Amino acid sequence: MLQHPHKSLQSACPTLVRLVGLVFLLLGTLANAASELPALGENSLFNIERETRLGRSVYDRLLESGLVETHPLLDRYINDLGLRLLAGIDNQVRDYRFFIVRDNSINAFALPGGFIGVNRGLIMQARTQHQLASVLAHEIAHVRLMHGMEMMKKGSELNTRAILTMLAGLLLGGVDSQVGSAVLFGGIAGTEQAFVNFTRENEYEADRVGMELLSQARFDPNGMVEFFGIMSKLSGSSEIGNIEYLRTHPVSNNRIAEAINRAQNLASGANQVDDYLLFKDYLFYSSNDYLPQQGSEFMRALASIKAADYATADDRLTALYQRDNENIWYSIAFAENLELLGRESEAELVYRRLLDIFPGDYVLSMRLLRLLKLEGRHQSALVLARSLENDFPEDKQVYFELSEIYQALQRPALRLMAEAEFHRINGNPLQAIKLYEQVLNSADADLATESEAHEKQSILKKQQKQ
C-alpha cells in the first residue's frame, strides 16, 4: 500500500541532526555534480539538461527534508507569479520551478536549471505582489545569465569545496542561524570576499533583466525599488540580525539609484487587483500552530480555525464569502471550516460552485475528491480522479488518490497500475517495473490495461539498460 507522499513533510522546522545530515547530502550531491559541470551557453540543450539535473538534485534534497512548502494553493500562487514573468521570454530552454522554503529567515536563491526558492521570511517582508515578483524576476535573470554556473566554474580560482559549502550554508542559514553560520563560514577562509565581489558584479545585470521581465509581465517595476528600500532598512535593524539575502544580494545606494532610473522608463501595471495579502495570511496560517486574534478580517477568521473555534470562524468566513464568493482564498477557508463543522454537503457545494467558475482547477478538484472519498462516494471520486489524470498525467498525487480509490472499489489491477505510475513519477523505476509485472499477471486486468502496463514496463527496462 502506498504511503502518503506528504506525510514526511509535516515538520516545519527540522532538527539540528537532520539539518547537519542535509548539509552533507547537499555537499555530496553538489560536489559530485561539480566535477561534470556543463559548458556555459544558453543555447546548448545538452548542457541545459545537465544543469537541470544538478539543480533538481538539490531541490529534491530540500523537498525530502521537509523544507519545501507543499500546500497546493500556496505553491500555485508562487508559481503563477513566476509563470507570468516567464511569459515574456521567447525560446525558453528551461522548465522553471518556483517554491516556498519553510524558513523564516529573509532569503531567496536560484539553483541551476531554474529551481527558484523564496523563503517564507522574505515573503512576509514583501508588501505587494510587485515586490515579491521583483525577487522572482531577479532570480530568473540570474538563471538566464548563468551566474550560478559561472560561480561554480570559477573552481580553479575559488576553492570549489568552499563554494559548495557556502551554497549549502546559504540554503540552510535561516533554518537554524548557528548551523547556517557555521556551514557558511566554516570552510570559506580567504575565498569569501572573492565570492561576494563576484556576485556584486552580476547584481546590476540581473536587476536590468529582471526589471524588463517585470514590465513585460505588467508588474510594477517600482516593486523592485520598493523591495530594495525594505532590505536597506532591515539591514540596519538590530532586531532582524544577519540577513542571508543580503550576503549574495548586497543593496547599495548606487544600485537603488540605478533601479529608480530604470523603473521610470518602463511601463507599469501597478493598478492590478491582487490577493497578495490573502496569500500572506494563508501562508502564516499554514505555517503556525497558533495565531493571535489580530490583523485582517481573514486573518482573524483563520485564527479562529486554529483555536478550534469553528462557530466563530464560520460567522467570519460566511461574511467574507457572501461579500466575494468567487475569491478562492475565502472560499477554500470557508469550505475547510464547513468540513470541520461536519457540514460536508455544504462544503461540497462551495467546491462545485468554484469549479464551475474555474473548470478543472487542480486545487479545487483535489479538495472535492478527498471530500468524496471521506464520505465513501468512491465512484464519484473516481470520475474526478480520472479527469485529473487526463489533465495532470505526471502528477504523482493524482495516482496516490487513484490507488486508494481503486482499492476501495476492489479493482486490484487498476490499483497496481496507479501505484506503478506513482513510483515511476517518484523516481523509483525498479518498483514501477515490478508493479507493471504484477498488473500483467493480474486476473482482472483488461486488454487495455495490460497493453499500457507492457508498454510502460518496456520503456523503463530500456532506460535501465542505457
URMOCOR-V443469 format. One record per pair of residues at least 12 apart in sequence whose C-alpha atoms are under 10 Angstrom apart, sorted by sequence separation. I is the first residue (numbers start at 1). GAP is how many residues later the second one is. D is the distance in whole Angstrom. If there is no record, write none. Layout:
I;GAP;D + I;GAP;D
//
This chain:
38;12;6 + 39;12;9 + 98;12;9 + 106;12;8 + 107;12;5 + 108;12;9 + 123;12;10 + 151;12;8 + 152;12;8 + 168;12;8 + 169;12;7 + 172;12;9 + 211;12;9 + 231;12;9 + 234;12;10 + 290;12;10 + 291;12;5 + 292;12;9 + 300;12;10 + 301;12;5 + 302;12;10 + 304;12;9 + 318;12;9 + 321;12;9 + 334;12;10 + 335;12;5 + 338;12;10 + 351;12;10 + 352;12;8 + 369;12;5 + 372;12;10 + 386;12;9 + 402;12;9 + 403;12;5 + 406;12;8 + 419;12;9 + 420;12;4 + 421;12;10 + 423;12;9 + 440;12;10 + 37;13;7 + 38;13;6 + 83;13;8 + 97;13;10 + 105;13;10 + 106;13;6 + 107;13;8 + 108;13;10 + 122;13;9 + 169;13;8 + 170;13;9 + 171;13;9 + 211;13;7 + 290;13;7 + 291;13;8 + 300;13;8 + 301;13;8 + 317;13;7 + 318;13;9 + 321;13;7 + 334;13;8 + 335;13;8 + 351;13;6 + 352;13;9 + 355;13;9 + 368;13;8 + 369;13;8 + 385;13;7 + 386;13;9 + 389;13;9 + 402;13;7 + 403;13;7 + 405;13;10 + 419;13;8 + 420;13;7 + 436;13;10 + 437;13;9 + 439;13;10 + 440;13;7 + 36;14;8 + 37;14;7 + 82;14;8 + 83;14;9 + 97;14;10 + 105;14;7 + 106;14;7 + 107;14;7 + 108;14;7 + 118;14;9 + 166;14;9 + 169;14;5 + 170;14;7 + 210;14;9 + 211;14;10 + 231;14;9 + 232;14;9 + 281;14;9 + 285;14;8 + 289;14;9 + 290;14;10 + 291;14;9 + 292;14;10 + 293;14;10 + 301;14;8 + 302;14;9 + 317;14;8 + 320;14;9 + 321;14;10 + 335;14;9 + 336;14;10 + 350;14;10 + 351;14;8 + 369;14;9 + 385;14;8 + 388;14;10 + 401;14;10 + 402;14;10 + 403;14;8 + 404;14;9 + 418;14;10 + 420;14;8 + 421;14;9 + 436;14;9 + 439;14;7 + 440;14;7 + 36;15;10 + 82;15;8 + 83;15;9 + 101;15;10 + 103;15;9 + 104;15;7 + 105;15;7 + 106;15;5 + 107;15;6 + 108;15;9 + 166;15;9 + 168;15;7 + 169;15;4 + 231;15;8 + 235;15;10 + 281;15;8 + 284;15;9 + 288;15;10 + 290;15;10 + 291;15;7 + 292;15;9 + 298;15;9 + 301;15;6 + 302;15;9 + 317;15;10 + 318;15;10 + 319;15;10 + 332;15;9 + 335;15;6 + 336;15;10 + 351;15;10 + 366;15;10 + 369;15;6 + 370;15;10 + 400;15;9 + 402;15;9 + 403;15;5 + 404;15;9 + 417;15;9 + 420;15;5 + 421;15;9 + 438;15;9 + 439;15;9 + 38;16;10 + 82;16;7 + 96;16;10 + 97;16;9 + 98;16;8 + 99;16;8 + 100;16;9 + 101;16;6 + 102;16;9 + 103;16;5 + 104;16;5 + 105;16;5 + 106;16;4 + 107;16;9 + 166;16;10 + 167;16;9 + 168;16;7 + 169;16;8 + 235;16;9 + 282;16;9 + 286;16;9 + 290;16;6 + 291;16;8 + 300;16;8 + 301;16;6 + 317;16;7 + 318;16;7 + 331;16;9 + 334;16;8 + 335;16;7 + 351;16;8 + 352;16;8 + 365;16;10 + 368;16;8 + 369;16;7 + 385;16;7 + 386;16;8 + 399;16;9 + 402;16;6 + 403;16;6 + 416;16;9 + 419;16;7 + 420;16;6 + 436;16;9 + 437;16;8 + 33;17;9 + 34;17;10 + 37;17;8 + 79;17;9 + 81;17;9 + 82;17;10 + 96;17;7 + 97;17;6 + 98;17;6 + 99;17;6 + 100;17;6 + 101;17;6 + 102;17;6 + 103;17;5 + 104;17;4 + 105;17;7 + 106;17;8 + 118;17;8 + 165;17;10 + 166;17;7 + 167;17;8 + 169;17;9 + 207;17;8 + 281;17;7 + 282;17;8 + 285;17;6 + 289;17;7 + 290;17;7 + 299;17;10 + 300;17;10 + 301;17;10 + 317;17;5 + 318;17;10 + 351;17;6 + 385;17;6 + 401;17;9 + 402;17;8 + 403;17;9 + 418;17;9 + 419;17;9 + 420;17;10 + 436;17;5 + 437;17;8 + 440;17;10 + 33;18;9 + 36;18;10 + 79;18;7 + 80;18;9 + 94;18;10 + 95;18;8 + 96;18;4 + 97;18;5 + 98;18;5 + 99;18;5 + 100;18;5 + 101;18;5 + 102;18;6 + 103;18;6 + 104;18;8 + 105;18;10 + 106;18;9 + 118;18;8 + 165;18;6 + 166;18;5 + 231;18;10 + 232;18;9 + 278;18;9 + 281;18;6 + 284;18;9 + 285;18;7 + 288;18;9 + 289;18;9 + 298;18;8 + 316;18;9 + 317;18;9 + 332;18;8 + 350;18;9 + 351;18;10 + 366;18;8 + 384;18;10 + 399;18;9 + 400;18;7 + 401;18;10 + 403;18;10 + 416;18;10 + 417;18;7 + 418;18;10 + 420;18;10 + 435;18;9 + 436;18;7 + 78;19;10 + 79;19;5 + 94;19;6 + 95;19;7 + 96;19;6 + 97;19;6 + 98;19;6 + 99;19;6 + 100;19;6 + 101;19;6 + 102;19;9 + 103;19;9 + 104;19;9 + 105;19;10 + 106;19;8 + 116;19;10 + 117;19;9 + 165;19;6 + 166;19;7 + 231;19;9 + 232;19;6 + 277;19;9 + 280;19;9 + 281;19;10 + 284;19;10 + 297;19;7 + 298;19;7 + 301;19;9 + 314;19;10 + 315;19;10 + 331;19;7 + 332;19;8 + 348;19;9 + 349;19;9 + 365;19;7 + 366;19;8 + 369;19;10 + 382;19;9 + 399;19;5 + 400;19;7 + 403;19;9 + 416;19;6 + 417;19;6 + 420;19;9 + 436;19;9 + 33;20;9 + 34;20;8 + 78;20;6 + 79;20;7 + 93;20;9 + 94;20;6 + 95;20;9 + 96;20;7 + 97;20;8 + 98;20;8 + 99;20;9 + 100;20;6 + 101;20;9 + 104;20;9 + 116;20;7 + 164;20;10 + 165;20;8 + 166;20;9 + 231;20;7 + 232;20;8 + 278;20;7 + 282;20;8 + 285;20;9 + 286;20;10 + 297;20;9 + 313;20;9 + 314;20;7 + 317;20;8 + 331;20;8 + 347;20;10 + 348;20;6 + 351;20;10 + 365;20;8 + 381;20;9 + 382;20;7 + 385;20;9 + 398;20;9 + 399;20;7 + 400;20;10 + 402;20;10 + 415;20;10 + 416;20;7 + 417;20;10 + 433;20;9 + 436;20;8 + 437;20;8 + 33;21;6 + 77;21;10 + 78;21;7 + 79;21;10 + 93;21;10 + 94;21;10 + 99;21;10 + 100;21;10 + 101;21;10 + 118;21;10 + 162;21;10 + 163;21;9 + 165;21;8 + 166;21;8 + 228;21;10 + 232;21;9 + 277;21;10 + 278;21;8 + 281;21;8 + 285;21;8 + 313;21;8 + 314;21;9 + 317;21;10 + 347;21;9 + 348;21;10 + 381;21;9 + 399;21;9 + 400;21;9 + 401;21;10 + 416;21;9 + 417;21;9 + 432;21;10 + 433;21;9 + 436;21;6 + 32;22;9 + 33;22;10 + 76;22;9 + 77;22;10 + 78;22;7 + 100;22;10 + 101;22;10 + 117;22;9 + 162;22;9 + 165;22;7 + 166;22;7 + 228;22;9 + 229;22;9 + 277;22;10 + 281;22;10 + 297;22;10 + 298;22;8 + 314;22;10 + 331;22;10 + 332;22;9 + 365;22;9 + 366;22;8 + 382;22;10 + 396;22;9 + 399;22;7 + 400;22;6 + 413;22;10 + 416;22;7 + 417;22;6 + 435;22;9 + 436;22;10 + 31;23;10 + 75;23;8 + 76;23;9 + 77;23;10 + 100;23;9 + 116;23;7 + 162;23;9 + 164;23;9 + 165;23;8 + 228;23;7 + 297;23;8 + 314;23;7 + 328;23;10 + 331;23;8 + 348;23;7 + 365;23;8 + 382;23;7 + 396;23;9 + 398;23;10 + 399;23;5 + 400;23;10 + 413;23;9 + 416;23;6 + 417;23;10 + 433;23;8 + 434;23;9 + 30;24;7 + 33;24;9 + 75;24;6 + 115;24;9 + 116;24;8 + 162;24;9 + 163;24;9 + 164;24;10 + 228;24;9 + 229;24;10 + 232;24;9 + 313;24;7 + 314;24;7 + 326;24;10 + 347;24;9 + 348;24;8 + 360;24;9 + 378;24;10 + 381;24;7 + 382;24;8 + 398;24;8 + 399;24;9 + 415;24;9 + 416;24;10 + 432;24;9 + 433;24;5 + 29;25;8 + 30;25;9 + 74;25;9 + 75;25;7 + 114;25;9 + 115;25;9 + 162;25;5 + 163;25;8 + 228;25;10 + 313;25;9 + 325;25;9 + 380;25;10 + 396;25;7 + 397;25;8 + 413;25;8 + 414;25;8 + 432;25;8 + 433;25;9 + 29;26;10 + 74;26;8 + 109;26;9 + 110;26;9 + 114;26;7 + 161;26;8 + 162;26;5 + 166;26;9 + 311;26;9 + 328;26;8 + 345;26;9 + 362;26;7 + 378;26;9 + 379;26;8 + 395;26;9 + 396;26;5 + 399;26;9 + 412;26;10 + 413;26;5 + 416;26;9 + 433;26;10 + 30;27;8 + 108;27;8 + 109;27;9 + 114;27;10 + 116;27;9 + 161;27;9 + 162;27;8 + 228;27;9 + 229;27;8 + 310;27;6 + 311;27;9 + 314;27;9 + 326;27;9 + 327;27;9 + 344;27;7 + 345;27;10 + 360;27;8 + 361;27;9 + 378;27;6 + 379;27;9 + 382;27;9 + 394;27;8 + 395;27;8 + 396;27;8 + 412;27;8 + 413;27;8 + 430;27;10 + 433;27;7 + 29;28;7 + 30;28;7 + 107;28;10 + 108;28;8 + 110;28;9 + 111;28;9 + 114;28;9 + 115;28;9 + 159;28;9 + 162;28;10 + 163;28;8 + 228;28;7 + 302;28;10 + 305;28;9 + 309;28;10 + 310;28;8 + 325;28;9 + 326;28;7 + 344;28;9 + 360;28;8 + 373;28;9 + 377;28;9 + 378;28;8 + 393;28;9 + 394;28;9 + 396;28;9 + 397;28;10 + 413;28;9 + 414;28;10 + 417;28;10 + 429;28;9 + 432;28;8 + 433;28;7 + 29;29;7 + 70;29;8 + 71;29;10 + 109;29;10 + 110;29;6 + 111;29;10 + 114;29;6 + 159;29;8 + 162;29;7 + 163;29;9 + 166;29;9 + 227;29;10 + 301;29;10 + 308;29;10 + 310;29;10 + 311;29;10 + 321;29;10 + 325;29;8 + 362;29;9 + 376;29;10 + 378;29;10 + 379;29;9 + 396;29;6 + 397;29;10 + 413;29;6 + 416;29;10 + 69;30;7 + 70;30;8 + 108;30;10 + 109;30;7 + 110;30;7 + 112;30;9 + 113;30;7 + 114;30;8 + 158;30;10 + 159;30;10 + 162;30;9 + 225;30;9 + 226;30;9 + 310;30;7 + 311;30;8 + 328;30;10 + 344;30;9 + 345;30;10 + 361;30;10 + 362;30;8 + 378;30;7 + 379;30;8 + 394;30;9 + 395;30;7 + 396;30;7 + 412;30;8 + 413;30;8 + 414;30;9 + 430;30;8 + 26;31;8 + 27;31;9 + 68;31;7 + 69;31;5 + 70;31;9 + 108;31;8 + 109;31;10 + 110;31;9 + 111;31;9 + 112;31;7 + 113;31;9 + 159;31;10 + 160;31;10 + 225;31;6 + 228;31;9 + 298;31;9 + 302;31;8 + 305;31;9 + 310;31;7 + 326;31;8 + 332;31;9 + 336;31;9 + 344;31;8 + 360;31;8 + 366;31;9 + 370;31;8 + 373;31;9 + 377;31;10 + 378;31;7 + 394;31;6 + 395;31;9 + 412;31;9 + 413;31;6 + 414;31;7 + 429;31;7 + 430;31;9 + 25;32;10 + 26;32;6 + 29;32;9 + 67;32;10 + 68;32;6 + 69;32;6 + 70;32;9 + 110;32;7 + 111;32;8 + 112;32;10 + 114;32;10 + 158;32;9 + 159;32;7 + 163;32;8 + 224;32;9 + 225;32;9 + 298;32;8 + 301;32;9 + 302;32;10 + 305;32;7 + 308;32;9 + 309;32;10 + 326;32;9 + 332;32;8 + 335;32;9 + 339;32;8 + 366;32;8 + 369;32;8 + 373;32;7 + 376;32;9 + 393;32;10 + 394;32;10 + 412;32;7 + 413;32;5 + 414;32;9 + 417;32;8 + 421;32;10 + 424;32;9 + 429;32;9 + 25;33;9 + 26;33;9 + 67;33;8 + 68;33;5 + 69;33;6 + 109;33;9 + 110;33;7 + 113;33;9 + 158;33;6 + 162;33;10 + 225;33;9 + 226;33;10 + 301;33;9 + 304;33;10 + 308;33;10 + 331;33;10 + 335;33;10 + 411;33;8 + 412;33;8 + 413;33;9 + 417;33;9 + 420;33;9 + 424;33;10 + 26;34;10 + 67;34;6 + 68;34;6 + 69;34;9 + 82;34;9 + 109;34;10 + 112;34;8 + 157;34;9 + 158;34;9 + 225;34;6 + 226;34;9 + 411;34;9 + 429;34;9 + 430;34;9 + 26;35;7 + 66;35;9 + 67;35;5 + 68;35;9 + 112;35;9 + 113;35;10 + 224;35;7 + 225;35;6 + 298;35;9 + 302;35;9 + 305;35;9 + 328;35;10 + 332;35;9 + 366;35;9 + 373;35;9 + 414;35;8 + 417;35;9 + 421;35;9 + 429;35;8 + 22;36;10 + 25;36;7 + 26;36;9 + 63;36;10 + 66;36;8 + 67;36;7 + 112;36;7 + 113;36;9 + 158;36;8 + 223;36;10 + 224;36;9 + 225;36;10 + 301;36;10 + 328;36;9 + 362;36;10 + 369;36;10 + 413;36;8 + 414;36;10 + 417;36;7 + 420;36;10 + 424;36;9 + 25;37;10 + 79;37;10 + 110;37;10 + 111;37;7 + 112;37;7 + 157;37;9 + 158;37;8 + 222;37;8 + 225;37;10 + 413;37;9 + 416;37;10 + 420;37;9 + 23;38;9 + 59;38;10 + 63;38;9 + 98;38;8 + 110;38;8 + 111;38;9 + 221;38;9 + 222;38;7 + 225;38;8 + 22;39;7 + 23;39;10 + 62;39;9 + 78;39;10 + 109;39;10 + 221;39;9 + 222;39;10 + 224;39;8 + 22;40;8 + 59;40;9 + 62;40;10 + 78;40;9 + 222;40;9 + 223;40;9 + 56;41;9 + 154;41;9 + 221;41;8 + 222;41;6 + 22;42;9 + 52;42;8 + 98;42;10 + 221;42;5 + 222;42;8 + 22;43;7 + 51;43;10 + 52;43;9 + 220;43;8 + 221;43;8 + 21;44;10 + 49;44;9 + 52;44;9 + 96;44;9 + 151;44;8 + 154;44;10 + 221;44;9 + 222;44;9 + 48;45;7 + 49;45;9 + 203;45;9 + 221;45;7 + 223;45;10 + 19;46;8 + 48;46;7 + 203;46;7 + 220;46;9 + 221;46;8 + 222;46;8 + 18;47;8 + 96;47;10 + 151;47;8 + 200;47;10 + 202;47;9 + 203;47;8 + 220;47;8 + 221;47;6 + 222;47;10 + 223;47;9 + 282;47;8 + 43;48;9 + 45;48;7 + 81;48;8 + 85;48;8 + 150;48;10 + 151;48;8 + 199;48;9 + 200;48;8 + 203;48;9 + 207;48;9 + 211;48;8 + 215;48;9 + 218;48;10 + 219;48;9 + 220;48;4 + 221;48;8 + 222;48;9 + 281;48;10 + 282;48;10 + 43;49;10 + 44;49;9 + 45;49;9 + 68;49;9 + 81;49;9 + 84;49;9 + 85;49;9 + 94;49;9 + 199;49;6 + 200;49;7 + 207;49;10 + 214;49;10 + 218;49;7 + 219;49;6 + 220;49;5 + 221;49;9 + 278;49;10 + 42;50;10 + 43;50;8 + 68;50;10 + 69;50;10 + 82;50;10 + 94;50;9 + 198;50;9 + 199;50;7 + 200;50;7 + 204;50;10 + 208;50;9 + 212;50;9 + 215;50;10 + 216;50;9 + 217;50;10 + 218;50;6 + 219;50;5 + 220;50;5 + 278;50;10 + 279;50;8 + 14;51;7 + 42;51;8 + 68;51;9 + 69;51;9 + 78;51;10 + 81;51;9 + 82;51;7 + 85;51;8 + 86;51;9 + 93;51;9 + 147;51;9 + 148;51;9 + 196;51;7 + 197;51;9 + 199;51;9 + 200;51;9 + 204;51;7 + 207;51;9 + 208;51;8 + 211;51;8 + 212;51;9 + 215;51;6 + 216;51;8 + 217;51;9 + 218;51;4 + 219;51;6 + 220;51;9 + 278;51;7 + 282;51;9 + 13;52;10 + 14;52;7 + 42;52;10 + 59;52;8 + 67;52;10 + 68;52;10 + 81;52;6 + 85;52;7 + 92;52;9 + 119;52;9 + 147;52;8 + 195;52;10 + 196;52;6 + 200;52;10 + 203;52;8 + 204;52;10 + 207;52;7 + 211;52;7 + 214;52;9 + 215;52;6 + 216;52;9 + 217;52;8 + 218;52;8 + 219;52;9 + 220;52;9 + 275;52;9 + 278;52;8 + 12;53;10 + 13;53;8 + 14;53;8 + 58;53;8 + 59;53;10 + 81;53;10 + 82;53;10 + 84;53;10 + 121;53;9 + 195;53;9 + 196;53;9 + 197;53;10 + 214;53;9 + 215;53;6 + 216;53;9 + 218;53;10 + 219;53;8 + 275;53;9 + 9;54;8 + 11;54;9 + 12;54;7 + 13;54;8 + 57;54;10 + 58;54;9 + 78;54;9 + 82;54;7 + 86;54;8 + 117;54;9 + 147;54;10 + 196;54;9 + 204;54;8 + 208;54;8 + 212;54;8 + 214;54;8 + 215;54;7 + 218;54;9 + 275;54;8 + 8;55;10 + 9;55;7 + 10;55;10 + 11;55;6 + 12;55;7 + 55;55;9 + 56;55;8 + 57;55;10 + 78;55;9 + 81;55;8 + 82;55;8 + 85;55;9 + 119;55;9 + 147;55;7 + 204;55;9 + 207;55;9 + 208;55;10 + 211;55;8 + 212;55;9 + 214;55;9 + 8;56;8 + 9;56;7 + 10;56;7 + 11;56;8 + 12;56;9 + 55;56;5 + 56;56;8 + 59;56;7 + 81;56;9 + 111;56;9 + 119;56;10 + 147;56;10 + 6;57;10 + 8;57;8 + 9;57;4 + 10;57;9 + 12;57;9 + 54;57;8 + 55;57;5 + 56;57;7 + 58;57;9 + 59;57;9 + 79;57;10 + 142;57;10 + 145;57;9 + 6;58;10 + 8;58;7 + 9;58;8 + 54;58;6 + 55;58;5 + 56;58;9 + 59;58;9 + 78;58;9 + 82;58;9 + 109;58;9 + 147;58;10 + 5;59;10 + 7;59;9 + 9;59;8 + 10;59;9 + 52;59;9 + 53;59;8 + 54;59;7 + 55;59;7 + 56;59;7 + 147;59;9 + 6;60;9 + 9;60;8 + 10;60;9 + 51;60;9 + 52;60;6 + 53;60;7 + 55;60;6 + 111;60;10 + 142;60;8 + 145;60;9 + 184;60;10 + 9;61;8 + 51;61;6 + 52;61;4 + 55;61;9 + 109;61;8 + 141;61;10 + 142;61;8 + 145;61;8 + 181;61;10 + 50;62;9 + 51;62;5 + 52;62;7 + 108;62;9 + 109;62;8 + 141;62;10 + 144;62;9 + 50;63;8 + 51;63;9 + 52;63;8 + 107;63;8 + 108;63;9 + 142;63;9 + 143;63;9 + 181;63;10 + 6;64;8 + 48;64;9 + 49;64;8 + 107;64;8 + 139;64;10 + 141;64;8 + 142;64;6 + 145;64;9 + 177;64;10 + 180;64;9 + 6;65;9 + 48;65;7 + 107;65;10 + 138;65;8 + 141;65;5 + 142;65;9 + 144;65;9 + 177;65;9 + 47;66;10 + 48;66;10 + 107;66;9 + 138;66;10 + 140;66;8 + 141;66;8 + 105;67;9 + 106;67;10 + 107;67;8 + 138;67;9 + 139;67;8 + 141;67;9 + 142;67;9 + 177;67;10 + 103;68;10 + 105;68;8 + 106;68;7 + 138;68;5 + 139;68;9 + 141;68;6 + 142;68;9 + 174;68;9 + 103;69;8 + 105;69;5 + 137;69;8 + 138;69;6 + 140;69;9 + 141;69;6 + 173;69;10 + 174;69;8 + 101;70;9 + 103;70;9 + 104;70;7 + 105;70;7 + 137;70;8 + 138;70;8 + 139;70;10 + 140;70;7 + 141;70;9 + 173;70;9 + 174;70;7 + 101;71;10 + 103;71;6 + 104;71;7 + 105;71;9 + 137;71;10 + 138;71;7 + 139;71;8 + 141;71;10 + 173;71;7 + 174;71;10 + 102;72;10 + 103;72;5 + 104;72;10 + 105;72;9 + 135;72;9 + 137;72;8 + 138;72;5 + 141;72;9 + 172;72;10 + 102;73;8 + 103;73;9 + 134;73;9 + 137;73;5 + 138;73;8 + 140;73;9 + 171;73;9 + 101;74;10 + 136;74;8 + 137;74;7 + 138;74;10 + 170;74;7 + 135;75;8 + 137;75;9 + 138;75;9 + 169;75;9 + 170;75;8 + 134;76;7 + 137;76;6 + 138;76;9 + 133;77;9 + 134;77;7 + 136;77;10 + 137;77;7 + 170;77;9 + 133;78;10 + 136;78;9 + 170;78;9 + 134;79;9 + 135;79;10 + 133;80;9 + 134;80;7 + 133;81;7 + 131;83;10 + 130;84;8 + 133;84;10 + 134;85;8 + 133;86;7 + 134;86;9 + 138;86;9 + 133;87;9 + 134;87;7 + 137;87;9 + 14;88;10 + 130;88;9 + 131;88;9 + 133;88;9 + 134;88;9 + 135;88;9 + 12;89;10 + 13;89;7 + 130;89;6 + 131;89;8 + 134;89;6 + 135;89;7 + 12;90;6 + 13;90;8 + 129;90;8 + 130;90;6 + 131;90;9 + 133;90;8 + 134;90;5 + 11;91;9 + 12;91;8 + 13;91;10 + 129;91;9 + 130;91;7 + 131;91;8 + 132;91;8 + 133;91;8 + 134;91;9 + 128;92;10 + 130;92;8 + 131;92;4 + 132;92;8 + 134;92;9 + 135;92;8 + 130;93;5 + 131;93;6 + 134;93;8 + 135;93;10 + 129;94;8 + 130;94;7 + 131;94;8 + 134;94;10 + 51;95;10 + 128;95;8 + 131;95;7 + 132;95;8 + 127;96;9 + 130;96;9 + 131;96;6 + 126;97;9 + 130;97;9 + 131;97;9 + 51;98;8 + 128;98;10 + 127;99;9 + 128;99;9 + 131;99;10 + 126;100;9 + 127;100;9 + 42;101;10 + 126;101;7 + 42;102;7 + 125;102;9 + 41;103;10 + 42;103;8 + 127;103;9 + 41;104;9 + 42;104;8 + 67;104;10 + 126;104;8 + 40;105;10 + 41;105;8 + 67;105;9 + 125;105;8 + 126;105;10 + 40;106;7 + 125;106;9 + 40;107;10 + 41;108;10 + 67;108;9 + 40;109;7 + 62;109;9 + 122;109;10 + 125;109;10 + 39;110;9 + 40;110;7 + 58;110;9 + 62;110;10 + 38;111;8 + 39;111;9 + 138;111;10 + 37;112;8 + 37;113;10 + 40;113;9 + 58;113;10 + 39;114;9 + 34;115;10 + 37;115;8 + 38;115;9 + 37;116;7 + 35;117;10 + 34;118;7 + 35;118;10 + 34;119;8 + 35;120;10 + 34;121;9 + 122;121;10 + 30;122;10 + 122;123;9 + 88;124;9 + 89;124;8 + 35;125;10 + 85;125;9 + 88;125;7 + 106;125;9 + 34;126;8 + 87;126;9 + 88;126;9 + 119;126;10 + 34;127;9 + 85;127;9 + 86;127;8 + 88;127;9 + 89;127;9 + 118;127;10 + 85;128;6 + 86;128;10 + 88;128;6 + 89;128;10 + 106;128;10 + 31;129;8 + 84;129;9 + 85;129;6 + 87;129;8 + 88;129;7 + 30;130;10 + 31;130;7 + 34;130;9 + 84;130;9 + 85;130;9 + 86;130;9 + 87;130;7 + 30;131;9 + 85;131;8 + 86;131;8 + 31;132;10 + 84;132;9 + 85;132;5 + 30;133;10 + 31;133;7 + 84;133;6 + 85;133;9 + 27;134;8 + 30;134;7 + 31;134;9 + 83;134;9 + 84;134;9 + 85;134;9 + 106;134;9 + 27;135;10 + 29;135;10 + 30;135;9 + 82;135;10 + 84;135;9 + 105;135;9 + 27;136;10 + 28;136;9 + 81;136;9 + 105;136;10 + 106;136;9 + 107;136;7 + 108;136;9 + 109;136;8 + 27;137;6 + 30;137;9 + 105;137;9 + 106;137;6 + 107;137;6 + 108;137;6 + 26;138;8 + 27;138;7 + 30;138;9 + 81;138;10 + 105;138;7 + 106;138;6 + 107;138;4 + 108;138;10 + 26;139;9 + 27;139;10 + 105;139;7 + 106;139;6 + 107;139;8 + 109;139;9 + 130;139;9 + 27;140;9 + 105;140;9 + 106;140;9 + 107;140;9 + 108;140;9 + 109;140;10 + 130;140;8 + 24;141;9 + 26;141;9 + 27;141;7 + 107;141;9 + 108;141;9 + 129;141;10 + 23;142;8 + 26;142;6 + 107;142;9 + 128;142;10 + 130;142;10 + 25;143;10 + 26;143;10 + 129;143;10 + 23;144;10 + 24;144;9 + 129;144;10 + 130;144;10 + 132;144;9 + 23;145;6 + 26;145;10 + 129;145;7 + 22;146;9 + 23;146;8 + 128;146;9 + 129;146;8 + 130;146;9 + 128;147;9 + 129;147;6 + 23;148;9 + 128;148;6 + 129;148;9 + 23;149;8 + 127;149;8 + 128;149;7 + 22;150;9 + 126;150;10 + 127;150;8 + 129;150;10 + 126;151;10 + 20;152;9 + 128;152;10 + 19;153;8 + 123;153;10 + 124;153;10 + 127;153;9 + 126;154;9 + 125;155;10 + 19;156;8 + 23;156;9 + 123;156;10 + 124;156;7 + 19;157;8 + 23;157;9 + 123;157;7 + 124;157;9 + 16;159;9 + 20;159;8 + 124;159;9 + 15;160;9 + 16;160;8 + 19;160;8 + 20;160;10 + 23;160;8 + 120;160;9 + 123;160;9 + 124;160;8 + 14;161;8 + 15;161;9 + 19;161;9 + 13;162;7 + 14;162;9 + 16;162;10 + 12;163;10 + 13;163;9 + 16;163;8 + 20;163;9 + 120;163;8 + 120;164;9 + 120;167;9 + 100;183;10 + 104;183;10 + 103;184;10 + 102;185;8 + 77;198;10 + 77;199;9 + 78;201;9 + 77;202;8 + 74;205;7 + 73;206;9 + 74;206;9 + 74;208;8 + 75;208;10 + 73;209;9 + 74;209;7 + 73;210;9 + 71;212;9 + 74;212;9 + 69;214;9 + 71;215;8 + 69;217;9 + 69;218;9 + 73;255;9 + 73;256;9 + 73;259;9 + 12;274;10 + 12;275;7 + 11;276;10 + 12;276;9 + 76;286;9 + 76;287;9 + 73;289;9 + 72;290;8 + 73;290;6 + 72;291;6 + 73;291;9 + 71;292;9 + 72;292;10 + 72;294;9 + 5;391;9 + 6;391;9 + 5;392;7 + 4;393;9 + 5;395;8 + 4;396;7 + 2;397;10 + 3;397;8 + 4;397;9 + 2;398;7 + 1;399;10 + 2;399;10 + 2;401;8 + 1;402;8 + 2;402;8 + 1;403;9 + 1;406;9 + 1;414;9 + 1;415;9 + 2;416;10 + 2;417;7 + 5;417;10 + 1;418;8 + 2;420;9 + 2;421;9 + 5;421;9
//
